């Protein structure tokens, strides 16, 4: 490696004299200055360019002797940064070091510079050409790997952007639905109905009308549709599968003023008008409740239509203040067909039990129960399992019952967990499996079923 010492154009004896001068200069510095200039912290910027060159070349000699390729790769750019004429051979040295440290692409570039500048007369021409052939192959592999990584990164970024866009579209559609645009599908896909609803909303809010989701429109929607308010908590009429408060249990003295204030603050939030109507129903003010939702019934808002069914069933809109079940059925069918899961459950009960003017129809009852279950309403999934287990309204199908019980049990539904345990214990539709029964009963106990203690004890003794 010592032959590289003759590569710089600086005369070797002159170089050594300069090193001696630099050494004497450093020795004459105060102790504090020596500490500052020592080691890797050496600040050479204040030294004359010639001295800096000597120091860097001395360091390069040392690095070549120890074959410290990492150090060489770090040092040569510093020499180049001095903006002086440097030996062509430094590019060859740099290329070898880069290749040794695994950077074939940059090594190729340095070799090309060396060959262009030194030509066939270059001292290391033969070595450089041989190395270039080897480096080119590795560089091509590196570039292929980088291209794959960039493509994968680009694809991942595109997928992330697509997911974010779908979430934004879904949020917008949900807000539009609550803002009184019941035909807006909540799918995450931008469609014509969503664009039309956006355009109408933008016109109503005096926004830029372009039927597109933008920051201005989305912020306006978010401002118009609040998160859960006291009105929601007091009336609790959910718009996605969940628990809800029956009309007769609503504290109307607190709910009516809370919901009245809510619709004053957020007049276009359709759900609040429905909540207000339910509070008025609880207060016995059927006519006021009907007026509160009339506009939203006319535009086809599902929960408002369902509330009309409640008014005819419970709040005295029927003849002589009595329930009118034929009108109830009509309103429930309209809301259920629009996907309102509470209306679907009410139709299930209506057809399962029958009512004045409405005949029992177990098959139709199960169809509407199935519709509610398909929307993810876990209690409906469990009830549907019971129908398949008993053969009520459908043909008995233990396999289907087990499937439904398992689906509901996965959501920690207690009754479904116990029902599934019973089937495994009796061997209905499956082989008897005491271990599975024990696991299910322990889960049921954790969910609050204290009555299973003796069954668990017996099973553990048998094991």
C-alpha positions in Angstrom: 0.0 0.0 0.0 3.0 2.4 0.5 3.1 3.2 -3.3 0.0 5.4 -2.8 2.2 7.8 -0.8 3.6 9.1 -4.1 0.2 9.9 -5.6 -0.2 13.5 -4.5 1.5 16.1 -6.6 3.2 17.7 -3.6 6.9 16.9 -3.3 7.5 14.3 -0.6 10.5 16.1 1.0 8.6 19.4 0.9 5.6 17.5 2.4 7.7 16.2 5.3 9.1 19.7 6.0 5.6 21.1 6.1 4.5 18.4 8.5 7.5 19.3 10.7 6.4 23.0 10.5 2.9 22.0 11.5 4.1 19.9 14.3 6.3 22.7 15.7 3.4 25.1 15.3 1.2 22.8 17.3 3.8 22.4 20.0 4.1 26.2 20.4 0.3 26.5 21.0 -1.0 27.0 24.5 -2.3 23.9 26.2 -5.9 24.9 25.7 -5.4 25.3 22.0 -3.7 22.0 21.8 -6.7 20.3 23.4 -8.9 22.0 20.8 -6.8 21.0 17.9 -6.2 17.4 19.1 -7.7 14.2 17.7 -11.0 14.1 15.8 -11.9 17.5 17.1 -9.0 19.1 15.2 -10.2 22.3 13.7 -8.2 22.9 10.5 -10.3 25.6 9.0 -8.1 28.3 10.6 -4.9 26.9 9.1 -3.5 27.8 5.7 -4.8 25.7 2.8 -1.3 24.2 2.2 -1.1 23.1 5.8 -4.6 21.6 5.7 -3.5 19.7 2.6 -0.5 18.3 4.3 -2.5 17.3 7.4 -5.1 15.5 5.2 -2.5 13.8 3.1 -0.7 12.6 6.2 -4.0 11.3 7.5 -4.7 9.6 4.2 -1.3 7.9 4.3 -2.1 6.5 7.7 -5.5 5.3 6.7 -4.0 3.5 3.6 -1.4 1.8 5.7 -4.2 0.5 8.0 -6.6 -0.2 5.2 -9.2 1.9 7.0 -11.7 2.1 4.1 -14.4 3.8 6.2 -11.9 6.5 7.2 -10.8 7.0 3.6 -14.4 7.4 2.4 -14.9 10.0 5.0 -11.6 11.9 4.5 -11.4 12.2 0.7 -14.5 14.5 0.4 -12.9 16.8 3.0 -9.8 17.0 0.7 -12.0 17.7 -2.3 -13.8 20.4 -0.3 -10.6 22.4 -0.1 -11.3 23.3 -3.7 -7.7 22.7 -4.9 -6.3 20.6 -7.7 -6.1 17.1 -6.4 -4.4 14.0 -7.9 -6.5 11.9 -10.2 -5.4 8.8 -8.3 -7.5 10.0 -5.3 -10.6 9.0 -7.3 -9.2 5.5 -7.7 -8.4 5.3 -4.0 -11.9 6.5 -3.1 -13.4 4.0 -5.5 -11.6 1.1 -3.9 -12.6 2.2 -0.4 -16.2 2.8 -1.5 -16.4 -0.7 -3.0 -14.9 -2.2 0.1 -17.5 -0.6 2.3 -20.3 -1.9 0.1 -21.2 1.2 -1.9 -20.8 -0.1 -5.5 -22.8 2.7 -7.1 -20.6 5.5 -5.8 -17.5 3.4 -6.4 -18.5 3.1 -10.0 -18.9 6.9 -10.3 -15.5 7.5 -8.8 -13.9 5.0 -11.1 -15.5 6.7 -14.1 -14.1 10.1 -13.0 -10.7 8.6 -12.6 -10.7 6.9 -16.0 -12.0 10.0 -17.7 -9.4 12.3 -16.2 -6.4 10.0 -16.1 -7.1 8.1 -19.4 -5.0 5.2 -20.5 -1.9 6.9 -19.3 -3.1 6.7 -15.7 -0.9 4.8 -13.3 -3.8 2.6 -12.2 -5.6 2.3 -15.5 -5.5 -1.5 -15.7 -6.5 -1.9 -12.1 -9.3 0.6 -12.5 -10.7 -1.0 -15.7 -10.7 -4.5 -14.0 -12.3 -3.1 -10.9 -14.9 -1.2 -13.0 -16.1 -4.5 -14.6 -16.6 -6.0 -11.1 -18.1 -2.8 -9.6 -20.6 -2.4 -12.5 -22.1 -5.8 -11.8 -22.6 -5.0 -8.1 -23.8 -1.5 -8.8 -26.5 -2.9 -11.2 -27.6 -5.3 -8.4 -27.6 -2.4 -5.9 -29.7 -0.2 -8.3 -32.1 -3.1 -8.8 -32.5 -3.5 -5.1 -32.9 0.3 -4.6 -35.5 0.3 -7.4 -37.4 -2.5 -5.7 -37.3 -0.7 -2.4 -38.4 2.6 -4.0 -41.2 0.8 -5.8 -42.3 -0.9 -2.6 -42.2 2.3 -0.7 -44.1 4.1 -3.4 -46.8 1.4 -3.4 -47.0 1.4 0.4 -47.4 5.2 0.3 -50.0 5.0 -2.4 -51.9 2.4 -0.4 -51.7 4.5 2.8 -52.9 7.5 0.8 -55.8 5.5 -0.6 -56.7 4.3 2.9 -56.6 7.8 4.2 -58.7 9.0 1.3 -61.3 6.3 1.9 -61.5 7.2 5.6 -61.9 10.8 4.7 -64.7 10.0 2.2 -66.4 7.7 4.7 -66.2 10.4 7.4 -67.7 12.9 4.9 -70.5 10.6 3.9 -71.3 9.9 7.6 -71.4 13.6 8.3 -73.6 14.2 5.2 -75.9 11.5 6.4 -76.3 13.2 9.7 -76.7 16.6 8.1 -79.9 15.5 6.5 -78.7 13.7 3.3 -80.2 10.2 3.9 -79.4 8.9 0.5 -75.6 9.3 1.0 -74.1 5.9 1.2 -71.4 5.4 3.8 -69.0 3.3 1.8 -65.8 5.2 1.5 -66.2 5.4 -2.2 -66.8 8.7 -3.9 -70.0 8.4 -5.9 -72.5 10.6 -7.6 -74.9 10.7 -4.7 -72.0 11.9 -2.4 -71.0 14.6 -4.9 -74.6 15.8 -5.2 -75.0 16.0 -1.4 -71.7 17.8 -1.1 -72.8 20.4 -3.7 -76.1 21.0 -1.9 -74.3 21.3 1.4 -71.8 23.8 -0.1 -74.6 25.9 -1.5 -76.5 25.9 1.8 -73.4 26.9 3.7 -72.3 29.5 1.1 -69.1 27.6 0.5 -67.2 27.2 -2.8 -69.4 24.9 -4.8 -67.3 22.1 -6.5 -68.9 18.9 -5.2 -65.5 17.9 -3.9 -64.2 17.1 -0.4 -61.8 19.9 0.6 -60.6 21.3 3.9 -63.2 24.1 3.9 -66.2 21.7 3.3 -65.0 19.0 5.7 -64.4 21.6 8.5 -67.9 23.0 7.9 -69.4 19.5 8.2 -67.5 18.8 11.4 -68.6 22.1 12.9 -72.2 21.4 11.9 -72.3 17.8 13.3 -71.2 17.6 16.9 -69.9 14.6 18.8 -72.1 13.1 21.5 -74.0 15.7 23.4 -76.1 15.5 26.6 -79.2 15.3 24.4 -77.8 12.0 22.9 -77.0 10.6 26.3 -80.4 11.3 27.7 -82.4 9.9 24.8 -79.8 7.4 23.5 -81.1 6.6 20.1 -78.0 5.1 18.4 -77.6 5.3 14.6 -75.4 2.3 14.5 -75.9 -1.1 16.3 -75.8 -0.6 20.1 -78.0 -0.2 23.1 -80.8 2.4 23.3 -83.2 3.9 25.8 -86.9 3.0 25.4 -89.3 6.0 25.1 -90.9 5.2 28.4 -87.6 5.4 30.3 -86.5 8.8 29.0 -86.2 11.5 31.6 -88.1 14.0 29.5 -87.8 16.8 32.1 -84.1 16.9 31.5 -84.0 15.6 27.9 -86.5 18.1 26.4 -84.5 21.3 27.2 -81.2 19.6 26.5 -82.3 18.5 23.0 -84.0 21.9 22.4 -80.7 23.6 23.1 -78.8 21.1 21.0 -80.8 21.7 17.8 -80.5 25.5 18.4 -76.7 25.0 18.4 -76.6 22.5 15.6 -79.7 23.1 13.5 -78.7 20.8 10.6 -77.7 17.8 12.6 -80.7 15.5 11.8 -80.0 13.0 14.6 -80.6 15.8 17.2 -84.1 16.4 15.7 -84.8 12.7 16.1 -83.5 12.7 19.7 -85.6 15.8 20.5 -88.7 14.2 19.0 -88.2 11.1 21.3 -87.8 13.4 24.3 -91.1 15.1 23.4 -92.8 11.7 23.0 -91.7 10.8 26.5 -93.3 14.0 27.7 -96.5 13.1 26.0 -96.2 15.8 23.3 -96.9 13.7 20.2 -97.9 16.6 17.9 -94.7 18.5 18.8 -92.6 15.4 18.2 -94.2 14.9 14.8 -93.4 18.5 13.9 -89.8 18.2 15.1 -89.1 15.4 12.5 -91.5 16.2 9.7 -88.9 17.7 7.4 -86.5 14.8 7.9 -89.3 12.3 7.3 -90.0 14.0 4.0 -86.5 13.8 2.8 -86.3 10.1 3.8 -84.2 10.1 6.9 -84.4 6.5 8.2 -84.4 7.2 12.0 -87.0 9.9 11.6 -89.2 7.5 9.6 -88.8 5.0 12.4 -89.7 7.6 14.9 -93.0 8.1 13.1 -93.7 4.4 13.7 -93.1 5.0 17.4 -95.5 7.9 17.4 -98.3 5.7 15.9 -97.5 2.9 18.3 -96.8 4.7 21.6 -97.5 8.4 21.4 -101.1 8.6 20.4 -101.1 9.6 16.8 -103.4 6.7 16.0 -107.2 6.9 16.0 -108.6 8.0 19.4 -105.1 8.1 20.8 -104.6 4.3 20.4 -101.9 2.4 18.7 -102.4 2.0 15.0 -100.4 -1.1 14.1 -101.2 -0.9 10.4 -99.6 2.5 10.3 -96.8 1.3 12.5 -96.1 -1.5 10.0 -96.0 0.9 7.1 -93.6 3.3 8.7 -91.4 0.4 10.0 -91.2 -1.1 6.6 -90.1 2.2 5.1 -87.4 2.7 7.7 -86.2 -1.0 7.7 -85.9 -1.0 3.9 -83.6 2.1 4.3 -81.4 0.1 6.6 -82.5 1.3 10.0 -81.6 -1.6 12.3 -84.0 -0.6 15.1 -86.9 -0.6 12.6 -85.7 -4.0 11.5 -85.8 -5.3 15.1 -89.2 -3.7 15.7 -90.5 -5.5 12.6 -89.1 -8.8 13.9 -91.1 -8.3 17.1 -94.2 -7.2 15.3 -94.2 -10.3 13.0 -93.1 -12.7 15.6 -95.8 -11.8 18.1 -98.4 -10.2 15.9 -100.6 -7.3 16.9 -104.0 -5.8 16.3 -104.5 -6.0 12.5 -101.1 -7.7 12.0 -100.9 -11.5 11.7 -98.0 -13.5 13.1 -95.4 -14.3 10.5 -92.4 -16.1 12.0 -90.6 -16.4 8.6 -90.8 -12.7 7.9 -89.7 -12.0 11.5 -86.6 -14.1 11.0 -85.8 -12.3 7.7 -85.8 -8.9 9.4 -83.9 -10.2 12.4 -81.3 -11.5 9.9 -81.1 -8.1 8.3 -80.3 -6.5 11.7 -77.7 -9.3 12.4 -76.1 -8.6 9.1 -75.4 -5.0 10.3 -73.4 -6.3 13.2 -76.0 -6.1 16.0 -74.7 -8.8 18.3 -77.9 -9.5 20.2 -79.6 -10.0 16.9 -76.9 -12.5 15.9 -77.6 -14.4 19.1 -81.4 -14.4 18.6 -81.0 -15.6 15.1 -78.9 -18.5 16.4 -81.8 -19.4 18.7 -84.2 -19.5 15.8 -81.9 -21.9 13.9 -81.5 -24.1 17.0 -85.2 -24.3 17.6 -86.3 -24.3 14.0 -88.6 -21.4 14.6 -89.4 -19.4 11.4 -86.6 -21.4 9.6 -85.6 -25.0 9.3 -83.6 -26.3 12.3 -79.9 -26.1 11.5 -77.5 -26.7 14.3 -74.5 -25.9 12.2 -75.9 -22.5 11.4 -76.8 -22.0 15.1 -73.3 -22.8 16.2 -71.9 -20.5 13.7 -74.1 -17.6 14.9 -73.5 -18.4 18.6 -69.7 -18.4 18.0 -69.9 -15.1 16.1 -71.8 -13.5 19.1 -69.6 -15.2 21.7 -66.6 -13.7 20.0 -68.1 -10.3 20.8 -68.4 -11.4 24.5 -72.2 -11.9 24.4 -73.1 -13.8 27.5 -76.2 -15.6 26.4 -74.6 -16.7 23.1 -71.6 -18.1 25.1 -73.9 -20.1 27.3 -75.9 -21.3 24.3 -72.7 -22.5 22.6 -71.6 -24.3 25.7 -74.9 -26.1 25.9 -74.7 -27.4 22.3 -71.2 -28.7 23.0 -72.3 -30.3 26.2 -75.3 -32.0 24.6 -73.6 -32.8 21.4 -76.1 -31.0 19.2 -74.6 -30.4 15.8 -71.1 -31.1 17.1 -69.3 -33.9 19.0 -69.5 -33.6 22.8 -66.4 -31.7 24.0 -66.1 -31.3 27.8 -62.9 -29.3 27.4 -64.6 -26.8 25.1 -67.6 -26.6 27.4 -65.4 -25.9 30.4 -63.6 -23.1 28.4 -66.9 -21.5 27.4 -68.4 -21.8 30.9 -65.3 -20.1 32.4 -65.7 -17.3 29.8 -69.4 -17.0 30.8 -68.4 -16.7 34.4 -66.0 -14.0 33.6 -68.8 -12.2 31.7 -71.0 -12.3 34.9 -72.8 -15.7 34.9 -72.4 -16.8 38.5 -74.9 -19.6 38.0 -72.3 -21.8 36.2 -70.1 -22.4 39.2 -71.5 -25.9 39.9 -71.2 -26.9 36.2 -67.6 -25.8 36.1 -66.8 -27.7 39.3 -68.3 -30.9 38.0 -66.4 -30.7 34.7 -63.1 -30.0 36.5 -63.7 -33.1 38.7 -64.3 -35.3 35.7 -61.1 -34.1 34.1 
